C-alpha cells in the first residue's frame, strides 16, 4: 500500500515538471519568433535580452531535468 502511494506522488511530481517544461519551451519558441520578427524589422536592441531570457529558460529546464534524475535514485 505504501509503495503505491509513493508511486502516485512520483507520478504527480513528474506530471508537474512536464507541465512546467512545456510552458518554458513554448516561451522559448515565442521568444525566438518575437526576436526574429524584431530583427527582421531592424530592431537590434531586443536580441541580447531575448537571448538572456532564453538562456534562463534553458537553465530552468536543465535544473528540472536534474531534479527528475534525483527523484529516480
CHARMM internal coordinates of N, CA and C (Angstrom, degrees):
IC EDIT
DIST 1 N 1 CA 1.4389
DIST 1 CA 1 C 1.5247
ANGL 1 N 1 CA 1 C 110.73
DIST 1 C 2 N 1.3281
ANGL 1 CA 1 C 2 N 117.36
DIHE 1 N 1 CA 1 C 2 N -41.19
DIST 2 N 2 CA 1.4589
ANGL 1 C 2 N 2 CA 120.94
DIHE 1 CA 1 C 2 N 2 CA -178.14
DIST 2 CA 2 C 1.5237
ANGL 2 N 2 CA 2 C 111.34
DIHE 1 C 2 N 2 CA 2 C -67.76
DIST 2 C 3 N 1.3220
ANGL 2 CA 2 C 3 N 116.07
DIHE 2 N 2 CA 2 C 3 N -36.52
DIST 3 N 3 CA 1.4625
ANGL 2 C 3 N 3 CA 120.22
DIHE 2 CA 2 C 3 N 3 CA -179.94
DIST 3 CA 3 C 1.5289
ANGL 3 N 3 CA 3 C 111.16
DIHE 2 C 3 N 3 CA 3 C -65.17
DIST 3 C 4 N 1.3239
ANGL 3 CA 3 C 4 N 116.68
DIHE 3 N 3 CA 3 C 4 N -37.33
DIST 4 N 4 CA 1.4583
ANGL 3 C 4 N 4 CA 121.27
DIHE 3 CA 3 C 4 N 4 CA 179.17
DIST 4 CA 4 C 1.5304
ANGL 4 N 4 CA 4 C 110.87
DIHE 3 C 4 N 4 CA 4 C -65.79
DIST 4 C 5 N 1.3278
ANGL 4 CA 4 C 5 N 116.89
DIHE 4 N 4 CA 4 C 5 N -39.18
DIST 5 N 5 CA 1.4663
ANGL 4 C 5 N 5 CA 120.28
DIHE 4 CA 4 C 5 N 5 CA 178.74
DIST 5 CA 5 C 1.5222
ANGL 5 N 5 CA 5 C 110.21
DIHE 4 C 5 N 5 CA 5 C -65.93
DIST 5 C 6 N 1.3232
ANGL 5 CA 5 C 6 N 117.30
DIHE 5 N 5 CA 5 C 6 N -40.68
DIST 6 N 6 CA 1.4619
ANGL 5 C 6 N 6 CA 120.31
DIHE 5 CA 5 C 6 N 6 CA 178.96
DIST 6 CA 6 C 1.5271
ANGL 6 N 6 CA 6 C 110.13
DIHE 5 C 6 N 6 CA 6 C -64.89
DIST 6 C 7 N 1.3149
ANGL 6 CA 6 C 7 N 116.89
DIHE 6 N 6 CA 6 C 7 N -39.09
DIST 7 N 7 CA 1.4704
ANGL 6 C 7 N 7 CA 120.74
DIHE 6 CA 6 C 7 N 7 CA 179.78
DIST 7 CA 7 C 1.5281
ANGL 7 N 7 CA 7 C 110.30
DIHE 6 C 7 N 7 CA 7 C -65.71
DIST 7 C 8 N 1.3370
ANGL 7 CA 7 C 8 N 117.60
DIHE 7 N 7 CA 7 C 8 N -38.68
DIST 8 N 8 CA 1.4676
ANGL 7 C 8 N 8 CA 120.69
DIHE 7 CA 7 C 8 N 8 CA 177.69
DIST 8 CA 8 C 1.5235
ANGL 8 N 8 CA 8 C 110.80
DIHE 7 C 8 N 8 CA 8 C -65.94
DIST 8 C 9 N 1.3270
ANGL 8 CA 8 C 9 N 116.61
DIHE 8 N 8 CA 8 C 9 N -40.08
DIST 9 N 9 CA 1.4617
ANGL 8 C 9 N 9 CA 119.78
DIHE 8 CA 8 C 9 N 9 CA 177.87
DIST 9 CA 9 C 1.5240
ANGL 9 N 9 CA 9 C 110.82
DIHE 8 C 9 N 9 CA 9 C -64.22
DIST 9 C 10 N 1.3210
ANGL 9 CA 9 C 10 N 116.27
DIHE 9 N 9 CA 9 C 10 N -41.63
DIST 10 N 10 CA 1.4633
ANGL 9 C 10 N 10 CA 120.79
DIHE 9 CA 9 C 10 N 10 CA 179.33
DIST 10 CA 10 C 1.5268
ANGL 10 N 10 CA 10 C 110.73
DIHE 9 C 10 N 10 CA 10 C -64.42
DIST 10 C 11 N 1.3202
ANGL 10 CA 10 C 11 N 116.99
DIHE 10 N 10 CA 10 C 11 N -39.60
DIST 11 N 11 CA 1.4636
ANGL 10 C 11 N 11 CA 120.90
DIHE 10 CA 10 C 11 N 11 CA 177.77
DIST 11 CA 11 C 1.5238
ANGL 11 N 11 CA 11 C 111.01
DIHE 10 C 11 N 11 CA 11 C -63.50
DIST 11 C 12 N 1.3222
ANGL 11 CA 11 C 12 N 116.82
DIHE 11 N 11 CA 11 C 12 N -39.86
DIST 12 N 12 CA 1.4571
ANGL 11 C 12 N 12 CA 120.79
DIHE 11 CA 11 C 12 N 12 CA 178.25
DIST 12 CA 12 C 1.5243
ANGL 12 N 12 CA 12 C 110.99
DIHE 11 C 12 N 12 CA 12 C -65.23
DIST 12 C 13 N 1.3178
ANGL 12 CA 12 C 13 N 116.82
DIHE 12 N 12 CA 12 C 13 N -43.10
DIST 13 N 13 CA 1.4627
ANGL 12 C 13 N 13 CA 120.88
DIHE 12 CA 12 C 13 N 13 CA 179.64
DIST 13 CA 13 C 1.5234
ANGL 13 N 13 CA 13 C 110.57
DIHE 12 C 13 N 13 CA 13 C -63.80
DIST 13 C 14 N 1.3144
ANGL 13 CA 13 C 14 N 117.13
DIHE 13 N 13 CA 13 C 14 N -44.92
DIST 14 N 14 CA 1.4719
ANGL 13 C 14 N 14 CA 120.89
DIHE 13 CA 13 C 14 N 14 CA -179.94
DIST 14 CA 14 C 1.5219
ANGL 14 N 14 CA 14 C 110.39
DIHE 13 C 14 N 14 CA 14 C -63.71
DIST 14 C 15 N 1.3203
ANGL 14 CA 14 C 15 N 117.54
DIHE 14 N 14 CA 14 C 15 N -39.91
DIST 15 N 15 CA 1.4673
ANGL 14 C 15 N 15 CA 120.31
DIHE 14 CA 14 C 15 N 15 CA 177.98
DIST 15 CA 15 C 1.5272
ANGL 15 N 15 CA 15 C 111.08
DIHE 14 C 15 N 15 CA 15 C -63.66
DIST 15 C 16 N 1.3152
ANGL 15 CA 15 C 16 N 116.74
DIHE 15 N 15 CA 15 C 16 N -40.29
DIST 16 N 16 CA 1.4633
ANGL 15 C 16 N 16 CA 120.44
DIHE 15 CA 15 C 16 N 16 CA 176.99
DIST 16 CA 16 C 1.5161
ANGL 16 N 16 CA 16 C 112.06
DIHE 15 C 16 N 16 CA 16 C -63.96
DIST 16 C 17 N 1.3287
ANGL 16 CA 16 C 17 N 116.60
DIHE 16 N 16 CA 16 C 17 N -42.76
DIST 17 N 17 CA 1.4628
ANGL 16 C 17 N 17 CA 120.53
DIHE 16 CA 16 C 17 N 17 CA 178.44
DIST 17 CA 17 C 1.5229
ANGL 17 N 17 CA 17 C 110.22
DIHE 16 C 17 N 17 CA 17 C -62.94
DIST 17 C 18 N 1.3196
ANGL 17 CA 17 C 18 N 117.47
DIHE 17 N 17 CA 17 C 18 N -41.96
DIST 18 N 18 CA 1.4659
ANGL 17 C 18 N 18 CA 120.43
DIHE 17 CA 17 C 18 N 18 CA 179.40
DIST 18 CA 18 C 1.5228
ANGL 18 N 18 CA 18 C 111.70
DIHE 17 C 18 N 18 CA 18 C -64.20
DIST 18 C 19 N 1.3204
ANGL 18 CA 18 C 19 N 117.47
DIHE 18 N 18 CA 18 C 19 N -37.02
DIST 19 N 19 CA 1.4750
ANGL 18 C 19 N 19 CA 120.35
DIHE 18 CA 18 C 19 N 19 CA 177.20
DIST 19 CA 19 C 1.5282
ANGL 19 N 19 CA 19 C 110.74
DIHE 18 C 19 N 19 CA 19 C -64.32
DIST 19 C 20 N 1.3311
ANGL 19 CA 19 C 20 N 116.39
DIHE 19 N 19 CA 19 C 20 N -43.24
DIST 20 N 20 CA 1.4664
ANGL 19 C 20 N 20 CA 119.89
DIHE 19 CA 19 C 20 N 20 CA 179.00
DIST 20 CA 20 C 1.5231
ANGL 20 N 20 CA 20 C 110.56
DIHE 19 C 20 N 20 CA 20 C -64.73
DIST 20 C 21 N 1.3314
ANGL 20 CA 20 C 21 N 117.24
DIHE 20 N 20 CA 20 C 21 N -41.64
DIST 21 N 21 CA 1.4690
ANGL 20 C 21 N 21 CA 120.78
DIHE 20 CA 20 C 21 N 21 CA 178.35
DIST 21 CA 21 C 1.5214
ANGL 21 N 21 CA 21 C 110.33
DIHE 20 C 21 N 21 CA 21 C -62.16
DIST 21 C 22 N 1.3150
ANGL 21 CA 21 C 22 N 117.01
DIHE 21 N 21 CA 21 C 22 N -41.78
DIST 22 N 22 CA 1.4614
ANGL 21 C 22 N 22 CA 120.46
DIHE 21 CA 21 C 22 N 22 CA 178.55
DIST 22 CA 22 C 1.5266
ANGL 22 N 22 CA 22 C 111.05
DIHE 21 C 22 N 22 CA 22 C -61.25
DIST 22 C 23 N 1.3164
ANGL 22 CA 22 C 23 N 117.00
DIHE 22 N 22 CA 22 C 23 N -43.52
DIST 23 N 23 CA 1.4701
ANGL 22 C 23 N 23 CA 120.60
DIHE 22 CA 22 C 23 N 23 CA 178.19
DIST 23 CA 23 C 1.5250
ANGL 23 N 23 CA 23 C 110.84
DIHE 22 C 23 N 23 CA 23 C -62.73
DIST 23 C 24 N 1.3287
ANGL 23 CA 23 C 24 N 117.40
DIHE 23 N 23 CA 23 C 24 N -42.42
DIST 24 N 24 CA 1.4627
ANGL 23 C 24 N 24 CA 120.14
DIHE 23 CA 23 C 24 N 24 CA -179.96
DIST 24 CA 24 C 1.5246
ANGL 24 N 24 CA 24 C 112.20
DIHE 23 C 24 N 24 CA 24 C -66.78
DIST 24 C 25 N 1.3221
ANGL 24 CA 24 C 25 N 117.28
DIHE 24 N 24 CA 24 C 25 N -37.72
DIST 25 N 25 CA 1.4699
ANGL 24 C 25 N 25 CA 120.15
DIHE 24 CA 24 C 25 N 25 CA 178.78
DIST 25 CA 25 C 1.5249
ANGL 25 N 25 CA 25 C 110.63
DIHE 24 C 25 N 25 CA 25 C -67.65
DIST 25 C 26 N 1.3239
ANGL 25 CA 25 C 26 N 117.00
DIHE 25 N 25 CA 25 C 26 N -41.11
DIST 26 N 26 CA 1.4668
ANGL 25 C 26 N 26 CA 119.71
DIHE 25 CA 25 C 26 N 26 CA 176.98
DIST 26 CA 26 C 1.5285
ANGL 26 N 26 CA 26 C 109.87
DIHE 25 C 26 N 26 CA 26 C -63.47
DIST 26 C 27 N 1.3276
ANGL 26 CA 26 C 27 N 116.99
DIHE 26 N 26 CA 26 C 27 N -38.97
DIST 27 N 27 CA 1.4644
ANGL 26 C 27 N 27 CA 120.85
DIHE 26 CA 26 C 27 N 27 CA 176.93
DIST 27 CA 27 C 1.5261
ANGL 27 N 27 CA 27 C 110.82
DIHE 26 C 27 N 27 CA 27 C -62.04
DIST 27 C 28 N 1.3304
ANGL 27 CA 27 C 28 N 116.98
DIHE 27 N 27 CA 27 C 28 N -41.72
DIST 28 N 28 CA 1.4604
ANGL 27 C 28 N 28 CA 119.81
DIHE 27 CA 27 C 28 N 28 CA 177.92
DIST 28 CA 28 C 1.5226
ANGL 28 N 28 CA 28 C 111.61
DIHE 27 C 28 N 28 CA 28 C -64.81
DIST 28 C 29 N 1.3072
ANGL 28 CA 28 C 29 N 117.65
DIHE 28 N 28 CA 28 C 29 N -39.63
DIST 29 N 29 CA 1.4642
ANGL 28 C 29 N 29 CA 119.68
DIHE 28 CA 28 C 29 N 29 CA 177.15
DIST 29 CA 29 C 1.5198
ANGL 29 N 29 CA 29 C 111.22
DIHE 28 C 29 N 29 CA 29 C -64.73
DIST 29 C 30 N 1.3289
ANGL 29 CA 29 C 30 N 117.14
DIHE 29 N 29 CA 29 C 30 N -39.89
DIST 30 N 30 CA 1.4611
ANGL 29 C 30 N 30 CA 120.53
DIHE 29 CA 29 C 30 N 30 CA 176.53
DIST 30 CA 30 C 1.5252
ANGL 30 N 30 CA 30 C 110.48
DIHE 29 C 30 N 30 CA 30 C -64.20
DIST 30 C 31 N 1.3390
ANGL 30 CA 30 C 31 N 117.30
DIHE 30 N 30 CA 30 C 31 N -41.63
DIST 31 N 31 CA 1.4642
ANGL 30 C 31 N 31 CA 120.12
DIHE 30 CA 30 C 31 N 31 CA 177.47
DIST 31 CA 31 C 1.5263
ANGL 31 N 31 CA 31 C 111.40
DIHE 30 C 31 N 31 CA 31 C -61.15
DIST 31 C 32 N 1.3186
ANGL 31 CA 31 C 32 N 116.67
DIHE 31 N 31 CA 31 C 32 N -42.12
DIST 32 N 32 CA 1.4567
ANGL 31 C 32 N 32 CA 120.02
DIHE 31 CA 31 C 32 N 32 CA 178.79
DIST 32 CA 32 C 1.5278
ANGL 32 N 32 CA 32 C 110.96
DIHE 31 C 32 N 32 CA 32 C -62.40
DIST 32 C 33 N 1.3249
ANGL 32 CA 32 C 33 N 116.75
DIHE 32 N 32 CA 32 C 33 N -44.69
DIST 33 N 33 CA 1.4607
ANGL 32 C 33 N 33 CA 120.61
DIHE 32 CA 32 C 33 N 33 CA -179.71
DIST 33 CA 33 C 1.5265
ANGL 33 N 33 CA 33 C 111.34
DIHE 32 C 33 N 33 CA 33 C -64.19
DIST 33 C 34 N 1.3280
ANGL 33 CA 33 C 34 N 116.70
DIHE 33 N 33 CA 33 C 34 N -46.27
DIST 34 N 34 CA 1.4641
ANGL 33 C 34 N 34 CA 120.53
DIHE 33 CA 33 C 34 N 34 CA -178.92
DIST 34 CA 34 C 1.5268
ANGL 34 N 34 CA 34 C 111.13
DIHE 33 C 34 N 34 CA 34 C -65.98
DIST 34 C 35 N 1.3153
ANGL 34 CA 34 C 35 N 116.97
DIHE 34 N 34 CA 34 C 35 N -38.35
DIST 35 N 35 CA 1.4615
ANGL 34 C 35 N 35 CA 120.45
DIHE 34 CA 34 C 35 N 35 CA 179.71
DIST 35 CA 35 C 1.5221
ANGL 35 N 35 CA 35 C 111.12
DIHE 34 C 35 N 35 CA 35 C -68.24
DIST 35 C 36 N 1.3253
ANGL 35 CA 35 C 36 N 117.17
DIHE 35 N 35 CA 35 C 36 N -42.94
DIST 36 N 36 CA 1.4646
ANGL 35 C 36 N 36 CA 119.57
DIHE 35 CA 35 C 36 N 36 CA 177.51
DIST 36 CA 36 C 1.5229
ANGL 36 N 36 CA 36 C 111.20
DIHE 35 C 36 N 36 CA 36 C -63.97
DIST 36 C 37 N 1.3203
ANGL 36 CA 36 C 37 N 117.34
DIHE 36 N 36 CA 36 C 37 N -38.82
DIST 37 N 37 CA 1.4565
ANGL 36 C 37 N 37 CA 121.38
DIHE 36 CA 36 C 37 N 37 CA 177.98
DIST 37 CA 37 C 1.5329
ANGL 37 N 37 CA 37 C 110.57
DIHE 36 C 37 N 37 CA 37 C -63.32
DIST 37 C 38 N 1.3282
ANGL 37 CA 37 C 38 N 116.29
DIHE 37 N 37 CA 37 C 38 N -44.21
DIST 38 N 38 CA 1.4659
ANGL 37 C 38 N 38 CA 120.10
DIHE 37 CA 37 C 38 N 38 CA 178.77
DIST 38 CA 38 C 1.5231
ANGL 38 N 38 CA 38 C 111.06
DIHE 37 C 38 N 38 CA 38 C -66.80
DIST 38 C 39 N 1.3222
ANGL 38 CA 38 C 39 N 117.06
DIHE 38 N 38 CA 38 C 39 N -41.33
DIST 39 N 39 CA 1.4684
ANGL 38 C 39 N 39 CA 120.93
DIHE 38 CA 38 C 39 N 39 CA -179.99
DIST 39 CA 39 C 1.5237
ANGL 39 N 39 CA 39 C 111.05
DIHE 38 C 39 N 39 CA 39 C -63.29
DIST 39 C 40 N 1.3201
ANGL 39 CA 39 C 40 N 116.51
DIHE 39 N 39 CA 39 C 40 N -44.71
DIST 40 N 40 CA 1.4646
ANGL 39 C 40 N 40 CA 119.50
DIHE 39 CA 39 C 40 N 40 CA 179.28
DIST 40 CA 40 C 1.5292
ANGL 40 N 40 CA 40 C 111.86
DIHE 39 C 40 N 40 CA 40 C -69.03
DIST 40 C 41 N 1.3281
ANGL 40 CA 40 C 41 N 116.43
DIHE 40 N 40 CA 40 C 41 N -22.59
DIST 41 N 41 CA 1.4628
ANGL 40 C 41 N 41 CA 120.80
DIHE 40 CA 40 C 41 N 41 CA 176.26
DIST 41 CA 41 C 1.5144
ANGL 41 N 41 CA 41 C 113.02
DIHE 40 C 41 N 41 CA 41 C -84.64
DIST 41 C 42 N 1.3220
ANGL 41 CA 41 C 42 N 117.18
DIHE 41 N 41 CA 41 C 42 N -3.50
DIST 42 N 42 CA 1.4600
ANGL 41 C 42 N 42 CA 121.31
DIHE 41 CA 41 C 42 N 42 CA 176.41
DIST 42 CA 42 C 1.5202
ANGL 42 N 42 CA 42 C 114.51
DIHE 41 C 42 N 42 CA 42 C 96.96
DIST 42 C 43 N 1.3162
ANGL 42 CA 42 C 43 N 118.70
DIHE 42 N 42 CA 42 C 43 N 4.97
DIST 43 N 43 CA 1.4627
ANGL 42 C 43 N 43 CA 121.78
DIHE 42 CA 42 C 43 N 43 CA 179.77
DIST 43 CA 43 C 1.5236
ANGL 43 N 43 CA 43 C 109.28
DIHE 42 C 43 N 43 CA 43 C -93.27
DIST 43 C 44 N 1.3152
ANGL 43 CA 43 C 44 N 116.08
DIHE 43 N 43 CA 43 C 44 N 107.61
DIST 44 N 44 CA 1.4583
ANGL 43 C 44 N 44 CA 121.18
DIHE 43 CA 43 C 44 N 44 CA -177.69
DIST 44 CA 44 C 1.5310
ANGL 44 N 44 CA 44 C 113.19
DIHE 43 C 44 N 44 CA 44 C -91.78
DIST 44 C 45 N 1.3298
ANGL 44 CA 44 C 45 N 117.83
DIHE 44 N 44 CA 44 C 45 N -10.73
DIST 45 N 45 CA 1.4586
ANGL 44 C 45 N 45 CA 121.39
DIHE 44 CA 44 C 45 N 45 CA -174.99
DIST 45 CA 45 C 1.5286
ANGL 45 N 45 CA 45 C 112.76
DIHE 44 C 45 N 45 CA 45 C -74.09
DIST 45 C 46 N 1.2895
ANGL 45 CA 45 C 46 N 117.81
DIHE 45 N 45 CA 45 C 46 N -14.46
DIST 46 N 46 CA 1.4670
ANGL 45 C 46 N 46 CA 121.18
DIHE 45 CA 45 C 46 N 46 CA -175.13
DIST 46 CA 46 C 1.5266
ANGL 46 N 46 CA 46 C 112.25
DIHE 45 C 46 N 46 CA 46 C -87.66
DIST 46 C 47 N 1.3017
ANGL 46 CA 46 C 47 N 117.30
DIHE 46 N 46 CA 46 C 47 N -19.06
DIST 47 N 47 CA 1.4650
ANGL 46 C 47 N 47 CA 121.26
DIHE 46 CA 46 C 47 N 47 CA -169.61
DIST 47 CA 47 C 1.5247
ANGL 47 N 47 CA 47 C 112.56
DIHE 46 C 47 N 47 CA 47 C -62.24
DIST 47 C 48 N 1.3259
ANGL 47 CA 47 C 48 N 118.82
DIHE 47 N 47 CA 47 C 48 N -52.28
DIST 48 N 48 CA 1.4699
ANGL 47 C 48 N 48 CA 120.59
DIHE 47 CA 47 C 48 N 48 CA -175.70
DIST 48 CA 48 C 1.5216
ANGL 48 N 48 CA 48 C 113.58
DIHE 47 C 48 N 48 CA 48 C -69.55
DIST 48 C 49 N 1.3380
ANGL 48 CA 48 C 49 N 120.03
DIHE 48 N 48 CA 48 C 49 N -41.80
DIST 49 N 49 CA 1.4731
ANGL 48 C 49 N 49 CA 117.70
DIHE 48 CA 48 C 49 N 49 CA 175.24
DIST 49 CA 49 C 1.5345
ANGL 49 N 49 CA 49 C 113.05
DIHE 48 C 49 N 49 CA 49 C -62.10
DIST 49 C 50 N 1.3286
ANGL 49 CA 49 C 50 N 116.76
DIHE 49 N 49 CA 49 C 50 N -37.81
DIST 50 N 50 CA 1.4619
ANGL 49 C 50 N 50 CA 119.82
DIHE 49 CA 49 C 50 N 50 CA 178.26
DIST 50 CA 50 C 1.5260
ANGL 50 N 50 CA 50 C 110.84
DIHE 49 C 50 N 50 CA 50 C -67.79
DIST 50 C 51 N 1.3228
ANGL 50 CA 50 C 51 N 116.82
DIHE 50 N 50 CA 50 C 51 N -37.80
DIST 51 N 51 CA 1.4628
ANGL 50 C 51 N 51 CA 119.94
DIHE 50 CA 50 C 51 N 51 CA 177.16
DIST 51 CA 51 C 1.5283
ANGL 51 N 51 CA 51 C 110.38
DIHE 50 C 51 N 51 CA 51 C -64.80
DIST 51 C 52 N 1.3194
ANGL 51 CA 51 C 52 N 116.98
DIHE 51 N 51 CA 51 C 52 N -39.26
DIST 52 N 52 CA 1.4641
ANGL 51 C 52 N 52 CA 120.68
DIHE 51 CA 51 C 52 N 52 CA 177.14
DIST 52 CA 52 C 1.5175
ANGL 52 N 52 CA 52 C 111.85
DIHE 51 C 52 N 52 CA 52 C -64.56
DIST 52 C 53 N 1.3233
ANGL 52 CA 52 C 53 N 117.24
DIHE 52 N 52 CA 52 C 53 N -42.86
DIST 53 N 53 CA 1.4656
ANGL 52 C 53 N 53 CA 120.94
DIHE 52 CA 52 C 53 N 53 CA 178.22
DIST 53 CA 53 C 1.5303
ANGL 53 N 53 CA 53 C 110.90
DIHE 52 C 53 N 53 CA 53 C -65.03
DIST 53 C 54 N 1.3182
ANGL 53 CA 53 C 54 N 116.58
DIHE 53 N 53 CA 53 C 54 N -38.36
DIST 54 N 54 CA 1.4575
ANGL 53 C 54 N 54 CA 120.24
DIHE 53 CA 53 C 54 N 54 CA 178.15
DIST 54 CA 54 C 1.5288
ANGL 54 N 54 CA 54 C 110.87
DIHE 53 C 54 N 54 CA 54 C -67.07
DIST 54 C 55 N 1.3275
ANGL 54 CA 54 C 55 N 116.90
DIHE 54 N 54 CA 54 C 55 N -37.13
DIST 55 N 55 CA 1.4650
ANGL 54 C 55 N 55 CA 120.82
DIHE 54 CA 54 C 55 N 55 CA 176.49
DIST 55 CA 55 C 1.5280
ANGL 55 N 55 CA 55 C 110.53
DIHE 54 C 55 N 55 CA 55 C -64.40
DIST 55 C 56 N 1.3172
ANGL 55 CA 55 C 56 N 117.17
DIHE 55 N 55 CA 55 C 56 N -40.00
DIST 56 N 56 CA 1.4665
ANGL 55 C 56 N 56 CA 120.42
DIHE 55 CA 55 C 56 N 56 CA 177.49
DIST 56 CA 56 C 1.5277
ANGL 56 N 56 CA 56 C 110.30
DIHE 55 C 56 N 56 CA 56 C -62.98
DIST 56 C 57 N 1.3306
ANGL 56 CA 56 C 57 N 117.15
DIHE 56 N 56 CA 56 C 57 N -42.76
DIST 57 N 57 CA 1.4677
ANGL 56 C 57 N 57 CA 120.69
DIHE 56 CA 56 C 57 N 57 CA 177.08
DIST 57 CA 57 C 1.5283
ANGL 57 N 57 CA 57 C 110.94
DIHE 56 C 57 N 57 CA 57 C -61.16
DIST 57 C 58 N 1.3217
ANGL 57 CA 57 C 58 N 116.41
DIHE 57 N 57 CA 57 C 58 N -41.24
DIST 58 N 58 CA 1.4632
ANGL 57 C 58 N 58 CA 120.67
DIHE 57 CA 57 C 58 N 58 CA 178.10
DIST 58 CA 58 C 1.5237
ANGL 58 N 58 CA 58 C 111.17
DIHE 57 C 58 N 58 CA 58 C -62.86
DIST 58 C 59 N 1.3246
ANGL 58 CA 58 C 59 N 116.51
DIHE 58 N 58 CA 58 C 59 N -43.23
DIST 59 N 59 CA 1.4633
ANGL 58 C 59 N 59 CA 120.10
DIHE 58 CA 58 C 59 N 59 CA 179.90
DIST 59 CA 59 C 1.5266
ANGL 59 N 59 CA 59 C 111.24
DIHE 58 C 59 N 59 CA 59 C -66.07
DIST 59 C 60 N 1.3209
ANGL 59 CA 59 C 60 N 117.18
DIHE 59 N 59 CA 59 C 60 N -38.04
DIST 60 N 60 CA 1.4621
ANGL 59 C 60 N 60 CA 120.14
DIHE 59 CA 59 C 60 N 60 CA 176.16
DIST 60 CA 60 C 1.5293
ANGL 60 N 60 CA 60 C 111.22
DIHE 59 C 60 N 60 CA 60 C -63.51
DIST 60 C 61 N 1.3192
ANGL 60 CA 60 C 61 N 116.75
DIHE 60 N 60 CA 60 C 61 N -42.44
DIST 61 N 61 CA 1.4673
ANGL 60 C 61 N 61 CA 120.32
DIHE 60 CA 60 C 61 N 61 CA 177.54
DIST 61 CA 61 C 1.5214
ANGL 61 N 61 CA 61 C 111.04
DIHE 60 C 61 N 61 CA 61 C -64.01
DIST 61 C 62 N 1.3212
ANGL 61 CA 61 C 62 N 117.37
DIHE 61 N 61 CA 61 C 62 N -39.41
DIST 62 N 62 CA 1.4611
ANGL 61 C 62 N 62 CA 120.88
DIHE 61 CA 61 C 62 N 62 CA 178.16
DIST 62 CA 62 C 1.5247
ANGL 62 N 62 CA 62 C 110.39
DIHE 61 C 62 N 62 CA 62 C -64.77
DIST 62 C 63 N 1.3263
ANGL 62 CA 62 C 63 N 116.85
DIHE 62 N 62 CA 62 C 63 N -42.01
DIST 63 N 63 CA 1.4558
ANGL 62 C 63 N 63 CA 120.24
DIHE 62 CA 62 C 63 N 63 CA 177.59
DIST 63 CA 63 C 1.5175
ANGL 63 N 63 CA 63 C 112.62
DIHE 62 C 63 N 63 CA 63 C -63.54
DIST 63 C 64 N 1.3290
ANGL 63 CA 63 C 64 N 117.18
DIHE 63 N 63 CA 63 C 64 N -39.13
DIST 64 N 64 CA 1.4604
ANGL 63 C 64 N 64 CA 120.17
DIHE 63 CA 63 C 64 N 64 CA 177.24
DIST 64 CA 64 C 1.5287
ANGL 64 N 64 CA 64 C 111.39
DIHE 63 C 64 N 64 CA 64 C -66.22
DIST 64 C 65 N 1.3221
ANGL 64 CA 64 C 65 N 116.96
DIHE 64 N 64 CA 64 C 65 N -37.94
DIST 65 N 65 CA 1.4625
ANGL 64 C 65 N 65 CA 120.54
DIHE 64 CA 64 C 65 N 65 CA 176.64
DIST 65 CA 65 C 1.5254
ANGL 65 N 65 CA 65 C 110.50
DIHE 64 C 65 N 65 CA 65 C -64.10
DIST 65 C 66 N 1.3323
ANGL 65 CA 65 C 66 N 116.39
DIHE 65 N 65 CA 65 C 66 N -40.82
DIST 66 N 66 CA 1.4569
ANGL 65 C 66 N 66 CA 120.96
DIHE 65 CA 65 C 66 N 66 CA 178.41
DIST 66 CA 66 C 1.5315
ANGL 66 N 66 CA 66 C 110.12
DIHE 65 C 66 N 66 CA 66 C -62.75
DIST 66 C 67 N 1.3309
ANGL 66 CA 66 C 67 N 116.89
DIHE 66 N 66 CA 66 C 67 N -42.21
DIST 67 N 67 CA 1.4687
ANGL 66 C 67 N 67 CA 120.59
DIHE 66 CA 66 C 67 N 67 CA 177.34
DIST 67 CA 67 C 1.5240
ANGL 67 N 67 CA 67 C 111.16
DIHE 66 C 67 N 67 CA 67 C -62.85
DIST 67 C 68 N 1.3126
ANGL 67 CA 67 C 68 N 116.60
DIHE 67 N 67 CA 67 C 68 N -37.12
DIST 68 N 68 CA 1.4582
ANGL 67 C 68 N 68 CA 120.58
DIHE 67 CA 67 C 68 N 68 CA 178.83
DIST 68 CA 68 C 1.5253
ANGL 68 N 68 CA 68 C 110.87
DIHE 67 C 68 N 68 CA 68 C -64.38
DIST 68 C 69 N 1.3260
ANGL 68 CA 68 C 69 N 117.34
DIHE 68 N 68 CA 68 C 69 N -41.09
DIST 69 N 69 CA 1.4509
ANGL 68 C 69 N 69 CA 120.72
DIHE 68 CA 68 C 69 N 69 CA 176.71
DIST 69 CA 69 C 1.5249
ANGL 69 N 69 CA 69 C 111.04
DIHE 68 C 69 N 69 CA 69 C -65.82
DIST 69 C 70 N 1.3286
ANGL 69 CA 69 C 70 N 117.64
DIHE 69 N 69 CA 69 C 70 N -35.87
DIST 70 N 70 CA 1.4682
ANGL 69 C 70 N 70 CA 120.88
DIHE 69 CA 69 C 70 N 70 CA 177.48
DIST 70 CA 70 C 1.5182
ANGL 70 N 70 CA 70 C 111.03
DIHE 69 C 70 N 70 CA 70 C -66.01
DIST 70 C 71 N 1.3356
ANGL 70 CA 70 C 71 N 117.64
DIHE 70 N 70 CA 70 C 71 N -34.96
DIST 71 N 71 CA 1.4615
ANGL 70 C 71 N 71 CA 120.54
DIHE 70 CA 70 C 71 N 71 CA 179.33
DIST 71 CA 71 C 1.5247
ANGL 71 N 71 CA 71 C 111.83
DIHE 70 C 71 N 71 CA 71 C -66.81
DIST 71 C 72 N 1.3166
ANGL 71 CA 71 C 72 N 117.55
DIHE 71 N 71 CA 71 C 72 N -30.72
DIST 72 N 72 CA 1.4560
ANGL 71 C 72 N 72 CA 120.75
DIHE 71 CA 71 C 72 N 72 CA -178.78
DIST 72 CA 72 C 1.5146
ANGL 72 N 72 CA 72 C 112.35
DIHE 71 C 72 N 72 CA 72 C -71.22
DIST 72 C 73 N 1.3166
ANGL 72 CA 72 C 73 N 117.63
DIHE 72 N 72 CA 72 C 73 N -26.82
DIST 73 N 73 CA 1.4737
ANGL 72 C 73 N 73 CA 120.38
DIHE 72 CA 72 C 73 N 73 CA -178.39
DIST 73 CA 73 C 1.4822
ANGL 73 N 73 CA 73 C 112.19
DIHE 72 C 73 N 73 CA 73 C -77.05
END
COOR INIT
IC SEED 1 N 1 CA 1 C
IC BUILD
